[in-house]
Amino acid sequence: MRILLHRADGVTEPWLRGFAAALPQADVIVWQEGAAIATCDYAVTWAPPAAMLEHLAHVKAIFVTGAGVDGIMKFADQLPQVPIIRLGDAGMAVQMAEYVAYAVLRYFRRFDEYEAQARRGIWQPLPQFEKADFSIGVMGTGVLGRRVLAALAAFDFPLRGWSRSAKQIDGVQCFHGADGLDDFLRGTRVLVCMLPLTPDTANLLERRRLSLLPEGAYLINVGRGAHVAETDLLALVRKGHIAGATLDVFRSEPLPAPHPFWDEPRVSLTPHVAALTLPDVSAAQIAEKIVALERGEAVADLVDRHAGY
């Protein structure tokens, strides 16, 4: 069995070790442009270079090294009609829950404002926010979104969720579809974007929709940078309608040096680290699914090509 591995960052050794431990019978071949590569049974990648596509023509399945699949779906029309399988949890859900819970509590407890006061030498307790007025709305209620909601439930915040199709989650007020989006936004004090990036979700959070959030709302984006119209967000932050934003993803990554987000103190930035792919856990999950496919069994986390995730 041959597995074709591509890593855009060039860091392949942890993946090679992971596959050697989880699937020792497999021959893992690292893709290199221009190299002669024998036909492989499976491919493991996230955003393959165009030159790699010819080597995917005869694989049985393509595994994506992330929960998001926008990196490979841009080549959807050029991919063979084989299963595309994304990672399930693979250790990312708890990381995402940690990140979002930290960001929510930082705003709720006004630590962002205390940090700004401390830099100016000000000792001044601030009034506490009322928890009943601090509703958290999560856009995207898949595996990662549900884990985030479960983590926030421990703090007794009012919880809301929005998804493309109808969902029911205990303790969460659920909204769905285009018809439910505006009402969802109007009642959300802290908006957490965890959506997959598709043509339907690109630029979803632009000026009109962001303005539906109540005065003094907050945004946490751990989905994709293209979900948010950055100029509109910046204008609403400077106007004060949005009190602060915590952003882990951006339209251009790394974020360019002259980008105005760098100079806006109410915008907190992290370099796409909310949920990192763990090579050992991910390789073990992919190996388990390969074994199942070889047995003719069904596997979870199949990508719906029509939906784009």
Phi and psi in degrees as GROMACS dihedral restraints (atoms count N, CA, C in turn):
[ dihedral_restraints ]
;  ai    aj    ak    al  type     phi  dphi    fc
    3     4     5     6     1  -116.5    20    10
    4     5     6     7     1   135.3    20    10
    6     7     8     9     1  -119.0    20    10
    7     8     9    10     1   126.7    20    10
    9    10    11    12     1   -94.5    20    10
   10    11    12    13     1   120.3    20    10
   12    13    14    15     1  -111.4    20    10
   13    14    15    16     1   131.3    20    10
   15    16    17    18     1  -128.8    20    10
   16    17    18    19     1   130.2    20    10
   18    19    20    21     1  -128.4    20    10
   19    20    21    22     1   118.4    20    10
   21    22    23    24     1   -63.1    20    10
   22    23    24    25     1   -30.4    20    10
   24    25    26    27     1   -82.6    20    10
   25    26    27    28     1    -5.1    20    10
   27    28    29    30     1    77.9    20    10
   28    29    30    31     1    -1.3    20    10
   30    31    32    33     1   -89.3    20    10
   31    32    33    34     1    96.2    20    10
   33    34    35    36     1  -108.6    20    10
   34    35    36    37     1   -20.2    20    10
   36    37    38    39     1   -58.7    20    10
   37    38    39    40     1   -44.9    20    10
   39    40    41    42     1   -60.9    20    10
   40    41    42    43     1   -34.2    20    10
   42    43    44    45     1   -71.1    20    10
   43    44    45    46     1   -40.1    20    10
   45    46    47    48     1   -63.0    20    10
   46    47    48    49     1   -41.0    20    10
   48    49    50    51     1   -64.8    20    10
   49    50    51    52     1   -41.3    20    10
   51    52    53    54     1   -63.0    20    10
   52    53    54    55     1   -44.3    20    10
   54    55    56    57     1   -70.1    20    10
   55    56    57    58     1   -34.9    20    10
   57    58    59    60     1   -62.5    20    10
   58    59    60    61     1   -35.6    20    10
   60    61    62    63     1   -78.0    20    10
   61    62    63    64     1   -39.3    20    10
   63    64    65    66     1   -90.2    20    10
   64    65    66    67     1   -26.1    20    10
   66    67    68    69     1  -145.2    20    10
   67    68    69    70     1    66.1    20    10
   69    70    71    72     1   -61.6    20    10
   70    71    72    73     1   -21.2    20    10
   72    73    74    75     1   -78.2    20    10
   73    74    75    76     1    -8.4    20    10
   75    76    77    78     1   -88.3    20    10
   76    77    78    79     1   146.2    20    10
   78    79    80    81     1  -101.5    20    10
   79    80    81    82     1   111.0    20    10
   81    82    83    84     1   -95.7    20    10
   82    83    84    85     1   122.2    20    10
   84    85    86    87     1  -110.6    20    10
   85    86    87    88     1   124.3    20    10
   87    88    89    90     1   -83.1    20    10
   88    89    90    91     1   123.6    20    10
   90    91    92    93     1   -69.2    20    10
   91    92    93    94     1   133.7    20    10
   93    94    95    96     1  -136.3    20    10
   94    95    96    97     1   132.2    20    10
   96    97    98    99     1   -61.2    20    10
   97    98    99   100     1   131.9    20    10
   99   100   101   102     1    88.2    20    10
  100   101   102   103     1   -10.9    20    10
  102   103   104   105     1   -80.6    20    10
  103   104   105   106     1   147.1    20    10
  105   106   107   108     1   -76.4    20    10
  106   107   108   109     1   119.7    20    10
  108   109   110   111     1  -123.5    20    10
  109   110   111   112     1   125.0    20    10
  111   112   113   114     1   -68.9    20    10
  112   113   114   115     1   160.0    20    10
  114   115   116   117     1   -58.1    20    10
  115   116   117   118     1   132.7    20    10
  117   118   119   120     1  -112.0    20    10
  118   119   120   121     1   156.2    20    10
  120   121   122   123     1   -84.8    20    10
  121   122   123   124     1   -35.0    20    10
  123   124   125   126     1  -139.7    20    10
  124   125   126   127     1   155.4    20    10
  126   127   128   129     1  -124.8    20    10
  127   128   129   130     1   143.3    20    10
  129   130   131   132     1  -127.8    20    10
  130   131   132   133     1   115.7    20    10
  132   133   134   135     1  -158.6    20    10
  133   134   135   136     1   176.3    20    10
  135   136   137   138     1  -123.1    20    10
  136   137   138   139     1   -60.1    20    10
  138   139   140   141     1  -125.1    20    10
  139   140   141   142     1    89.4    20    10
  141   142   143   144     1   -68.3    20    10
  142   143   144   145     1   142.8    20    10
  144   145   146   147     1   -65.7    20    10
  145   146   147   148     1   154.9    20    10
  147   148   149   150     1   -57.1    20    10
  148   149   150   151     1   -34.3    20    10
  150   151   152   153     1   -67.8    20    10
  151   152   153   154     1   -15.9    20    10
  153   154   155   156     1   -84.8    20    10
  154   155   156   157     1   -17.9    20    10
  156   157   158   159     1   -59.1    20    10
  157   158   159   160     1   -35.7    20    10
  159   160   161   162     1   -63.4    20    10
  160   161   162   163     1   -26.0    20    10
  162   163   164   165     1   -83.4    20    10
  163   164   165   166     1    -2.2    20    10
  165   166   167   168     1   -97.4    20    10
  166   167   168   169     1    -3.7    20    10
  168   169   170   171     1   -61.5    20    10
  169   170   171   172     1   -28.6    20    10
  171   172   173   174     1  -118.3    20    10
  172   173   174   175     1    12.1    20    10
  174   175   176   177     1   -74.9    20    10
  175   176   177   178     1   157.7    20    10
  177   178   179   180     1   -84.3    20    10
  178   179   180   181     1   -26.0    20    10
  180   181   182   183     1  -163.4    20    10
  181   182   183   184     1   155.3    20    10
  183   184   185   186     1  -118.2    20    10
  184   185   186   187     1   125.1    20    10
  186   187   188   189     1  -103.0    20    10
  187   188   189   190     1   132.6    20    10
  189   190   191   192     1  -101.5    20    10
  190   191   192   193     1   130.3    20    10
  192   193   194   195     1   -86.8    20    10
  193   194   195   196     1    48.9    20    10
  195   196   197   198     1  -172.3    20    10
  196   197   198   199     1   170.4    20    10
  198   199   200   201     1   -80.1    20    10
  199   200   201   202     1   -32.7    20    10
  201   202   203   204     1   -84.8    20    10
  202   203   204   205     1   147.9    20    10
  204   205   206   207     1  -124.8    20    10
  205   206   207   208     1    12.6    20    10
  207   208   209   210     1   -63.6    20    10
  208   209   210   211     1   -25.1    20    10
  210   211   212   213     1   -64.6    20    10
  211   212   213   214     1   -33.5    20    10
  213   214   215   216     1   -98.5    20    10
  214   215   216   217     1   -26.7    20    10
  216   217   218   219     1   -70.7    20    10
  217   218   219   220     1   -14.9    20    10
  219   220   221   222     1   -66.6    20    10
  220   221   222   223     1   -16.2    20    10
  222   223   224   225     1  -105.5    20    10
  223   224   225   226     1    18.7    20    10
  225   226   227   228     1   -51.7    20    10
  226   227   228   229     1   -41.0    20    10
  228   229   230   231     1   -71.4    20    10
  229   230   231   232     1   -15.1    20    10
  231   232   233   234     1  -104.7    20    10
  232   233   234   235     1    -1.2    20    10
  234   235   236   237     1   -88.9    20    10
  235   236   237   238     1   149.0    20    10
  237   238   239   240     1   -66.6    20    10
  238   239   240   241     1   157.6    20    10
  240   241   242   243     1   -81.8    20    10
  241   242   243   244     1    68.7    20    10
  243   244   245   246     1  -125.0    20    10
  244   245   246   247     1   163.8    20    10
  246   247   248   249     1   -60.2    20    10
  247   248   249   250     1   136.5    20    10
  249   250   251   252     1  -109.2    20    10
  250   251   252   253     1   124.1    20    10
  252   253   254   255     1  -125.3    20    10
  253   254   255   256     1   119.7    20    10
  255   256   257   258     1   -90.0    20    10
  256   257   258   259     1   169.0    20    10
  258   259   260   261     1   -70.7    20    10
  259   260   261   262     1   146.2    20    10
  261   262   263   264     1   -81.1    20    10
  262   263   264   265     1  -131.3    20    10
  264   265   266   267     1   -65.4    20    10
  265   266   267   268     1   -61.0    20    10
  267   268   269   270     1    49.6    20    10
  268   269   270   271     1    36.7    20    10
  270   271   272   273     1    83.5    20    10
  271   272   273   274     1    -0.8    20    10
  273   274   275   276     1   -83.2    20    10
  274   275   276   277     1   -30.6    20    10
  276   277   278   279     1   -63.0    20    10
  277   278   279   280     1   -44.3    20    10
  279   280   281   282     1   -68.7    20    10
  280   281   282   283     1   -35.5    20    10
  282   283   284   285     1   -62.2    20    10
  283   284   285   286     1   -43.9    20    10
  285   286   287   288     1   -63.8    20    10
  286   287   288   289     1   -39.7    20    10
  288   289   290   291     1   -63.7    20    10
  289   290   291   292     1   -40.8    20    10
  291   292   293   294     1   -60.5    20    10
  292   293   294   295     1   -47.8    20    10
  294   295   296   297     1   -62.5    20    10
  295   296   297   298     1   -50.3    20    10
  297   298   299   300     1   -67.7    20    10
  298   299   300   301     1   -41.7    20    10
  300   301   302   303     1   -61.1    20    10
  301   302   303   304     1   -41.7    20    10
  303   304   305   306     1   -59.6    20    10
  304   305   306   307     1   -47.8    20    10
  306   307   308   309     1   -64.0    20    10
  307   308   309   310     1   -42.0    20    10
  309   310   311   312     1   -63.0    20    10
  310   311   312   313     1   -48.3    20    10
  312   313   314   315     1   -66.9    20    10
  313   314   315   316     1   -32.0    20    10
  315   316   317   318     1   -61.5    20    10
  316   317   318   319     1   -41.2    20    10
  318   319   320   321     1   -75.9    20    10
  319   320   321   322     1   -44.2    20    10
  321   322   323   324     1   -61.6    20    10
  322   323   324   325     1   -42.9    20    10
  324   325   326   327     1   -84.9    20    10
  325   326   327   328     1     2.3    20    10
  327   328   329   330     1    63.6    20    10
  328   329   330   331     1    28.3    20    10
  330   331   332   333     1   -64.8    20    10
  331   332   333   334     1   -30.2    20    10
  333   334   335   336     1   -61.7    20    10
  334   335   336   337     1   -40.0    20    10
  336   337   338   339     1   -73.1    20    10
  337   338   339   340     1   -36.8    20    10
  339   340   341   342     1   -64.8    20    10
  340   341   342   343     1   -36.5    20    10
  342   343   344   345     1   -62.5    20    10
  343   344   345   346     1   -43.2    20    10
  345   346   347   348     1   -65.4    20    10
  346   347   348   349     1   -39.7    20    10
  348   349   350   351     1   -63.4    20    10
  349   350   351   352     1   -42.6    20    10
  351   352   353   354     1   -62.0    20    10
  352   353   354   355     1   -37.2    20    10
  354   355   356   357     1   -65.8    20    10
  355   356   357   358     1   -22.7    20    10
  357   358   359   360     1  -100.9    20    10
  358   359   360   361     1     6.1    20    10
  360   361   362   363     1    72.5    20    10
  361   362   363   364     1    30.3    20    10
  363   364   365   366     1  -103.3    20    10
  364   365   366   367     1   128.2    20    10
  366   367   368   369     1  -108.9    20    10
  367   368   369   370     1   100.9    20    10
  369   370   371   372     1  -153.0    20    10
  370   371   372   373     1   105.7    20    10
  372   373   374   375     1   -60.5    20    10
  373   374   375   376     1   143.5    20    10
  375   376   377   378     1  -109.9    20    10
  376   377   378   379     1   151.6    20    10
  378   379   380   381     1   -59.5    20    10
  379   380   381   382     1   142.6    20    10
  381   382   383   384     1   -78.7    20    10
  382   383   384   385     1   140.1    20    10
  384   385   386   387     1   -69.4    20    10
  385   386   387   388     1   148.4    20    10
  387   388   389   390     1   -81.4    20    10
  388   389   390   391     1   125.5    20    10
  390   391   392   393     1   -62.7    20    10
  391   392   393   394     1   -35.0    20    10
  393   394   395   396     1   -62.8    20    10
  394   395   396   397     1   -23.1    20    10
  396   397   398   399     1   -96.3    20    10
  397   398   399   400     1     2.5    20    10
  399   400   401   402     1  -111.0    20    10
  400   401   402   403     1    64.1    20    10
  402   403   404   405     1   -73.0    20    10
  403   404   405   406     1   140.9    20    10
  405   406   407   408     1  -109.5    20    10
  406   407   408   409     1   124.7    20    10
  408   409   410   411     1  -114.6    20    10
  409   410   411   412     1   121.0    20    10
  411   412   413   414     1  -105.3    20    10
  412   413   414   415     1   122.0    20    10
  414   415   416   417     1   -94.2    20    10
  415   416   417   418     1   113.6    20    10
  417   418   419   420     1   106.7    20    10
  418   419   420   421     1   102.3    20    10
  420   421   422   423     1  -117.7    20    10
  421   422   423   424     1    42.4    20    10
  423   424   425   426     1   -81.0    20    10
  424   425   426   427     1  -153.5    20    10
  426   427   428   429     1   -58.8    20    10
  427   428   429   430     1   -47.1    20    10
  429   430   431   432     1   -70.4    20    10
  430   431   432   433     1   -43.3    20    10
  432   433   434   435     1   -62.6    20    10
  433   434   435   436     1   -39.4    20    10
  435   436   437   438     1   -67.1    20    10
  436   437   438   439     1   -34.6    20    10
  438   439   440   441     1   -67.5    20    10
  439   440   441   442     1   -38.3    20    10
  441   442   443   444     1   -64.0    20    10
  442   443   444   445     1   -45.8    20    10
  444   445   446   447     1   -61.3    20    10
  445   446   447   448     1   -39.4    20    10
  447   448   449   450     1   -64.2    20    10
  448   449   450   451     1   -38.9    20    10
  450   451   452   453     1   -66.0    20    10
  451   452   453   454     1   -41.4    20    10
  453   454   455   456     1   -71.6    20    10
  454   455   456   457     1   -26.5    20    10
  456   457   458   459     1   -60.0    20    10
  457   458   459   460     1   -29.7    20    10
  459   460   461   462     1   -64.3    20    10
  460   461   462   463     1   -19.6    20    10
  462   463   464   465     1  -100.1    20    10
  463   464   465   466     1     4.2    20    10
  465   466   467   468     1    65.9    20    10
  466   467   468   469     1    28.2    20    10
  468   469   470   471     1   -75.1    20    10
  469   470   471   472     1   149.1    20    10
  471   472   473   474     1   -65.6    20    10
  472   473   474   475     1   128.3    20    10
  474   475   476   477     1  -114.8    20    10
  475   476   477   478     1   139.5    20    10
  477   478   479   480     1  -133.6    20    10
  478   479   480   481     1   150.7    20    10
  480   481   482   483     1  -138.3    20    10
  481   482   483   484     1   144.6    20    10
  483   484   485   486     1  -129.7    20    10
  484   485   486   487     1   137.0    20    10
  486   487   488   489     1  -145.5    20    10
  487   488   489   490     1   168.4    20    10
  489   490   491   492     1   -65.6    20    10
  490   491   492   493     1   -42.1    20    10
  492   493   494   495     1  -116.0    20    10
  493   494   495   496     1   164.3    20    10
  495   496   497   498     1   -64.4    20    10
  496   497   498   499     1   137.1    20    10
  498   499   500   501     1  -134.2    20    10
  499   500   501   502     1   156.4    20    10
  501   502   503   504     1  -126.6    20    10
  502   503   504   505     1   123.0    20    10
  504   505   506   507     1  -133.0    20    10
  505   506   507   508     1   125.1    20    10
  507   508   509   510     1   -56.8    20    10
  508   509   510   511     1   131.5    20    10
  510   511   512   513     1    78.9    20    10
  511   512   513   514     1     5.7    20    10
  513   514   515   516     1  -124.8    20    10
  514   515   516   517     1   129.5    20    10
  516   517   518   519     1   -79.5    20    10
  517   518   519   520     1   115.1    20    10
  519   520   521   522     1  -102.8    20    10
  520   521   522   523     1   139.9    20    10
  522   523   524   525     1  -127.6    20    10
  523   524   525   526     1   158.3    20    10
  525   526   527   528     1  -154.6    20    10
  526   527   528   529     1   156.6    20    10
  528   529   530   531     1    70.2    20    10
  529   530   531   532     1   173.9    20    10
  531   532   533   534     1   -60.3    20    10
  532   533   534   535     1   -34.8    20    10
  534   535   536   537     1   -67.5    20    10
  535   536   537   538     1   -27.4    20    10
  537   538   539   540     1   -97.1    20    10
  538   539   540   541     1    -5.1    20    10
  540   541   542   543     1   -69.1    20    10
  541   542   543   544     1   -46.2    20    10
  543   544   545   546     1   -61.9    20    10
  544   545   546   547     1   -44.6    20    10
  546   547   548   549     1   -63.1    20    10
  547   548   549   550     1   -38.5    20    10
  549   550   551   552     1   -59.3    20    10
  550   551   552   553     1   -46.5    20    10
  552   553   554   555     1   -68.0    20    10
  553   554   555   556     1   -40.0    20    10
  555   556   557   558     1   -61.1    20    10
  556   557   558   559     1   -29.4    20    10
  558   559   560   561     1  -101.5    20    10
  559   560   561   562     1    14.2    20    10
  561   562   563   564     1  -109.8    20    10
  562   563   564   565     1   121.1    20    10
  564   565   566   567     1   -85.8    20    10
  565   566   567   568     1   -38.4    20    10
  567   568   569   570     1  -122.7    20    10
  568   569   570   571     1   114.4    20    10
  570   571   572   573     1   -96.5    20    10
  571   572   573   574     1   123.8    20    10
  573   574   575   576     1  -113.0    20    10
  574   575   576   577     1   115.6    20    10
  576   577   578   579     1   -96.4    20    10
  577   578   579   580     1   118.1    20    10
  579   580   581   582     1  -130.6    20    10
  580   581   582   583     1    24.9    20    10
  582   583   584   585     1   -74.6    20    10
  583   584   585   586     1   154.0    20    10
  585   586   587   588     1   -72.2    20    10
  586   587   588   589     1   153.9    20    10
  588   589   590   591     1   -91.1    20    10
  589   590   591   592     1   117.0    20    10
  591   592   593   594     1  -136.9    20    10
  592   593   594   595     1   170.5    20    10
  594   595   596   597     1   -56.4    20    10
  595   596   597   598     1   -29.2    20    10
  597   598   599   600     1   -77.1    20    10
  598   599   600   601     1   -24.6    20    10
  600   601   602   603     1  -103.6    20    10
  601   602   603   604     1   -10.6    20    10
  603   604   605   606     1   -62.3    20    10
  604   605   606   607     1   133.5    20    10
  606   607   608   609     1    60.3    20    10
  607   608   609   610     1    23.3    20    10
  609   610   611   612     1   -63.3    20    10
  610   611   612   613     1   -36.7    20    10
  612   613   614   615     1   -99.7    20    10
  613   614   615   616     1    81.4    20    10
  615   616   617   618     1  -108.5    20    10
  616   617   618   619     1  -173.0    20    10
  618   619   620   621     1   -54.2    20    10
  619   620   621   622     1   -47.3    20    10
  621   622   623   624     1   -61.6    20    10
  622   623   624   625     1   -47.1    20    10
  624   625   626   627     1   -72.1    20    10
  625   626   627   628     1   -40.4    20    10
  627   628   629   630     1   -63.0    20    10
  628   629   630   631     1   -31.4    20    10
  630   631   632   633     1   -71.5    20    10
  631   632   633   634     1   -17.7    20    10
  633   634   635   636     1   -71.2    20    10
  634   635   636   637     1   -23.8    20    10
  636   637   638   639     1   -61.2    20    10
  637   638   639   640     1   146.5    20    10
  639   640   641   642     1   -64.3    20    10
  640   641   642   643     1   155.1    20    10
  642   643   644   645     1   -53.9    20    10
  643   644   645   646     1   132.2    20    10
  645   646   647   648     1    83.8    20    10
  646   647   648   649     1    19.4    20    10
  648   649   650   651     1   -77.1    20    10
  649   650   651   652     1   171.1    20    10
  651   652   653   654     1  -130.4    20    10
  652   653   654   655     1   152.3    20    10
  654   655   656   657     1  -122.6    20    10
  655   656   657   658     1   133.9    20    10
  657   658   659   660     1  -124.0    20    10
  658   659   660   661     1   115.8    20    10
  660   661   662   663     1  -114.0    20    10
  661   662   663   664     1   111.5    20    10
  663   664   665   666     1  -121.8    20    10
  664   665   666   667     1    15.2    20    10
  666   667   668   669     1   -87.1    20    10
  667   668   669   670     1   -95.7    20    10
  669   670   671   672     1  -140.8    20    10
  670   671   672   673     1   148.6    20    10
  672   673   674   675     1   -60.6    20    10
  673   674   675   676     1   -32.8    20    10
  675   676   677   678     1   -70.8    20    10
  676   677   678   679     1    -6.9    20    10
  678   679   680   681     1   -69.8    20    10
  679   680   681   682     1   -26.1    20    10
  681   682   683   684     1  -112.8    20    10
  682   683   684   685     1   132.1    20    10
  684   685   686   687     1   -77.6    20    10
  685   686   687   688     1   102.3    20    10
  687   688   689   690     1   -62.2    20    10
  688   689   690   691     1   -40.0    20    10
  690   691   692   693     1   -63.9    20    10
  691   692   693   694     1   -40.5    20    10
  693   694   695   696     1   -65.5    20    10
  694   695   696   697     1   -42.5    20    10
  696   697   698   699     1   -61.0    20    10
  697   698   699   700     1   -46.2    20    10
  699   700   701   702     1   -61.4    20    10
  700   701   702   703     1   -40.6    20    10
  702   703   704   705     1   -63.4    20    10
  703   704   705   706     1   -40.7    20    10
  705   706   707   708     1   -72.3    20    10
  706   707   708   709     1   -30.6    20    10
  708   709   710   711     1   -67.4    20    10
  709   710   711   712     1   -46.4    20    10
  711   712   713   714     1   -66.6    20    10
  712   713   714   715     1   -30.5    20    10
  714   715   716   717     1   -73.5    20    10
  715   716   717   718     1   -23.9    20    10
  717   718   719   720     1    97.5    20    10
  718   719   720   721     1    -5.4    20    10
  720   721   722   723     1   -64.2    20    10
  721   722   723   724     1   -40.1    20    10
  723   724   725   726     1  -104.1    20    10
  724   725   726   727     1   119.8    20    10
  726   727   728   729     1   -75.7    20    10
  727   728   729   730     1   -24.8    20    10
  729   730   731   732     1  -174.3    20    10
  730   731   732   733     1   158.4    20    10
  732   733   734   735     1  -139.8    20    10
  733   734   735   736     1   138.1    20    10
  735   736   737   738     1  -114.3    20    10
  736   737   738   739     1   117.5    20    10
  738   739   740   741     1  -122.5    20    10
  739   740   741   742     1   127.6    20    10
  741   742   743   744     1  -109.8    20    10
  742   743   744   745     1   -11.6    20    10
  744   745   746   747     1  -134.2    20    10
  745   746   747   748     1   149.5    20    10
  747   748   749   750     1  -144.7    20    10
  748   749   750   751     1   161.5    20    10
  750   751   752   753     1   -64.5    20    10
  751   752   753   754     1   -37.9    20    10
  753   754   755   756     1  -119.2    20    10
  754   755   756   757     1   124.5    20    10
  756   757   758   759     1  -128.3    20    10
  757   758   759   760     1   130.2    20    10
  759   760   761   762     1   -61.2    20    10
  760   761   762   763     1   153.1    20    10
  762   763   764   765     1   -63.8    20    10
  763   764   765   766     1   125.3    20    10
  765   766   767   768     1   -60.2    20    10
  766   767   768   769     1   147.6    20    10
  768   769   770   771     1   -56.9    20    10
  769   770   771   772     1   -39.2    20    10
  771   772   773   774     1   -83.7    20    10
  772   773   774   775     1     5.7    20    10
  774   775   776   777     1   -63.2    20    10
  775   776   777   778     1   135.5    20    10
  777   778   779   780     1   -64.5    20    10
  778   779   780   781     1   -18.3    20    10
  780   781   782   783     1   -58.3    20    10
  781   782   783   784     1   -33.7    20    10
  783   784   785   786     1   -60.6    20    10
  784   785   786   787     1   -30.9    20    10
  786   787   788   789     1  -101.1    20    10
  787   788   789   790     1     5.5    20    10
  789   790   791   792     1  -100.2    20    10
  790   791   792   793     1   108.6    20    10
  792   793   794   795     1   -65.0    20    10
  793   794   795   796     1   -19.7    20    10
  795   796   797   798     1   -87.9    20    10
  796   797   798   799     1     1.6    20    10
  798   799   800   801     1  -110.9    20    10
  799   800   801   802     1   118.2    20    10
  801   802   803   804     1   -98.5    20    10
  802   803   804   805     1   133.7    20    10
  804   805   806   807     1  -119.1    20    10
  805   806   807   808     1   138.5    20    10
  807   808   809   810     1  -134.0    20    10
  808   809   810   811     1   152.1    20    10
  810   811   812   813     1   -88.3    20    10
  811   812   813   814     1    62.1    20    10
  813   814   815   816     1    55.6    20    10
  814   815   816   817     1    56.8    20    10
  816   817   818   819     1  -125.1    20    10
  817   818   819   820     1     9.8    20    10
  819   820   821   822     1   -58.3    20    10
  820   821   822   823     1   -38.6    20    10
  822   823   824   825     1  -147.4    20    10
  823   824   825   826     1   101.8    20    10
  825   826   827   828     1   -86.2    20    10
  826   827   828   829     1   144.2    20    10
  828   829   830   831     1   -71.9    20    10
  829   830   831   832     1   128.2    20    10
  831   832   833   834     1   -97.0    20    10
  832   833   834   835     1   111.3    20    10
  834   835   836   837     1   -58.0    20    10
  835   836   837   838     1   -42.5    20    10
  837   838   839   840     1   -67.4    20    10
  838   839   840   841     1   -45.2    20    10
  840   841   842   843     1   -66.2    20    10
  841   842   843   844     1   -41.6    20    10
  843   844   845   846     1   -67.9    20    10
  844   845   846   847     1   -43.1    20    10
  846   847   848   849     1   -62.1    20    10
  847   848   849   850     1   -39.4    20    10
  849   850   851   852     1   -65.1    20    10
  850   851   852   853     1   -39.8    20    10
  852   853   854   855     1   -66.2    20    10
  853   854   855   856     1   -43.8    20    10
  855   856   857   858     1   -63.9    20    10
  856   857   858   859     1   -41.8    20    10
  858   859   860   861     1   -60.9    20    10
  859   860   861   862     1   -42.0    20    10
  861   862   863   864     1   -61.4    20    10
  862   863   864   865     1   -39.5    20    10
  864   865   866   867     1   -72.4    20    10
  865   866   867   868     1   -35.1    20    10
  867   868   869   870     1   -62.4    20    10
  868   869   870   871     1   -44.1    20    10
  870   871   872   873     1   -59.9    20    10
  871   872   873   874     1   -42.6    20    10
  873   874   875   876     1   -63.6    20    10
  874   875   876   877     1   -43.6    20    10
  876   877   878   879     1   -62.8    20    10
  877   878   879   880     1   -38.2    20    10
  879   880   881   882     1   -64.6    20    10
  880   881   882   883     1   -26.7    20    10
  882   883   884   885     1   -87.3    20    10
  883   884   885   886     1    -2.1    20    10
  885   886   887   888     1    80.5    20    10
  886   887   888   889     1    18.6    20    10
  888   889   890   891     1   -93.3    20    10
  889   890   891   892     1   157.2    20    10
  891   892   893   894     1   -75.6    20    10
  892   893   894   895     1   151.7    20    10
  894   895   896   897     1  -127.5    20    10
  895   896   897   898     1   159.1    20    10
  897   898   899   900     1   -87.0    20    10
  898   899   900   901     1   169.0    20    10
  900   901   902   903     1    70.2    20    10
  901   902   903   904     1    30.9    20    10
  903   904   905   906     1   -69.5    20    10
  904   905   906   907     1   137.8    20    10
  906   907   908   909     1   -80.9    20    10
  907   908   909   910     1   133.2    20    10
  909   910   911   912     1   -87.2    20    10
  910   911   912   913     1   107.4    20    10
  912   913   914   915     1   -61.1    20    10
  913   914   915   916     1   -35.3    20    10
  915   916   917   918     1   -68.5    20    10
  916   917   918   919     1   -43.5    20    10
  918   919   920   921     1   -75.7    20    10
  919   920   921   922     1   -27.4    20    10
  921   922   923   924     1    89.3    20    10
  922   923   924   925     1    14.1    20    10
